[in-house]
Amino acid sequence: MEELLELKRLLLKGDIAGSLAIVEELEEMSRDDKINKITSYAIILLLHLIKQAVENRTTRSWDVSIRNCIRQIERTNKRRKSGGYYLRRDELWEVLLSAYPDAIDAASLEVEEGRYEPRELEDLADRDTILNRAIALIWEDR
């Protein structure tokens, strides 16, 4: 809110350069918010894909959670008015890659009732296969 008041003040003053700097800051804040939301859903998505891979099974609950995460990532990433996406495929890959350690930690509590430590689980799960599966699910309809 502070930024909007400052933007208004600068516009009324006729300070276009200062106004543009505030607009750029607001755009960056919005993009960061989108990335944070996508990361949160990516952790849950990866958690379930890790569980599926390591336990070699799935449940309806996991499948529903996976579909929900994919839809939420797609909604968050889609630019409403201008079309296109906030994150390109390679940027989304980076988000998934950064979310993977958190997903491993969370999965270590759930896979086979918490049987594995995160490092053990990392050895059991094929990171690249899981990340490729996640990106394929997210970009499937594009």
C-alpha positions in Angstrom: 0.0 0.0 0.0 2.9 2.3 0.8 4.2 1.9 -2.7 0.8 3.0 -4.2 0.7 6.1 -2.1 4.3 6.9 -3.1 3.4 6.3 -6.8 0.4 8.7 -6.5 2.6 11.3 -4.9 5.2 11.0 -7.6 2.6 11.1 -10.4 1.0 14.2 -9.0 4.4 15.8 -8.7 5.1 14.9 -12.4 8.1 12.7 -11.5 7.8 10.1 -14.3 11.2 8.5 -13.7 10.4 8.0 -10.0 6.9 6.7 -10.9 8.4 4.2 -13.3 10.8 3.0 -10.7 7.9 2.4 -8.3 5.9 0.5 -11.0 8.9 -1.7 -11.7 9.2 -2.4 -8.0 5.5 -3.3 -7.8 5.9 -5.6 -10.9 8.8 -7.4 -9.2 6.8 -7.8 -6.0 3.9 -9.3 -7.9 6.2 -11.7 -9.8 7.9 -12.8 -6.5 4.4 -13.4 -5.0 3.5 -15.6 -8.1 6.8 -17.5 -7.7 6.2 -18.1 -4.0 2.7 -19.5 -4.7 4.0 -21.7 -7.5 6.8 -23.0 -5.2 4.3 -23.9 -2.5 2.2 -26.0 -4.9 5.4 -27.4 -6.5 6.5 -28.8 -3.1 3.2 -30.6 -2.7 3.2 -31.9 -6.3 6.7 -33.2 -5.9 6.0 -34.7 -2.5 3.3 -36.9 -4.1 5.3 -37.8 -7.2 8.2 -38.8 -4.9 5.8 -41.0 -2.8 4.4 -42.6 -6.0 7.9 -43.3 -7.3 9.4 -44.7 -4.1 6.4 -46.7 -3.0 5.6 -47.8 -6.5 1.9 -47.1 -6.0 -0.6 -44.3 -5.9 -3.9 -43.5 -4.1 -6.9 -41.5 -5.2 -6.0 -38.9 -2.6 -2.5 -38.5 -4.1 -3.9 -38.3 -7.6 -6.4 -35.6 -6.6 -3.7 -33.6 -4.8 -1.4 -33.9 -7.9 -4.2 -32.7 -10.2 -5.1 -29.8 -7.8 -1.4 -28.7 -7.6 -1.2 -28.7 -11.4 -4.3 -26.6 -11.8 -3.2 -24.2 -9.1 0.3 -23.8 -10.7 -1.3 -23.2 -14.1 -3.8 -20.6 -12.7 -1.1 -18.8 -10.8 1.4 -18.8 -13.7 -1.2 -17.6 -16.4 -1.3 -13.9 -17.1 -4.9 -13.0 -17.2 -5.1 -9.9 -19.3 -2.1 -10.0 -21.5 -2.0 -13.7 -22.0 1.1 -15.8 -21.7 2.8 -16.9 -18.5 4.8 -15.4 -15.7 7.3 -18.2 -15.8 8.6 -19.8 -19.0 9.2 -23.5 -19.0 12.9 -23.2 -18.1 12.1 -20.8 -15.2 9.4 -23.2 -14.0 12.1 -26.0 -14.1 14.2 -23.8 -11.8 11.3 -23.4 -9.4 10.7 -27.2 -9.3 14.5 -27.8 -8.8 14.6 -25.3 -5.9 11.4 -26.9 -4.4 12.7 -30.5 -4.6 14.7 -30.5 -1.3 11.7 -29.3 0.6 9.6 -32.0 -1.1 12.2 -34.6 -0.1 12.0 -33.4 3.5 8.3 -33.6 3.6 8.2 -37.0 1.8 10.6 -38.4 4.3 7.9 -38.0 6.9 5.3 -39.8 4.8 7.0 -42.4 2.6 6.5 -45.8 4.2 5.4 -44.1 7.4 8.6 -42.0 7.8 11.0 -45.0 7.4 13.6 -43.0 5.5 15.8 -40.0 6.3 15.8 -37.3 3.6 19.3 -38.5 2.3 18.1 -42.1 2.1 15.0 -41.0 0.3 17.1 -38.9 -2.2 19.0 -42.1 -3.0 15.8 -44.0 -3.6 14.0 -41.3 -5.7 15.3 -40.4 -9.2 15.2 -36.6 -9.0 15.4 -36.0 -12.8 12.7 -38.4 -13.6 10.4 -36.9 -10.9 11.2 -33.3 -12.1 10.6 -34.3 -15.7 7.3 -35.9 -14.8 6.2 -32.7 -12.9 7.1 -30.4 -15.8 5.3 -32.7 -18.3 2.2 -32.7 -16.1 2.2 -28.9 -15.8 2.9 -28.2 -19.5 0.8 -31.1 -20.8 -2.0 -29.1 -22.4 0.1 -26.3 -23.9 
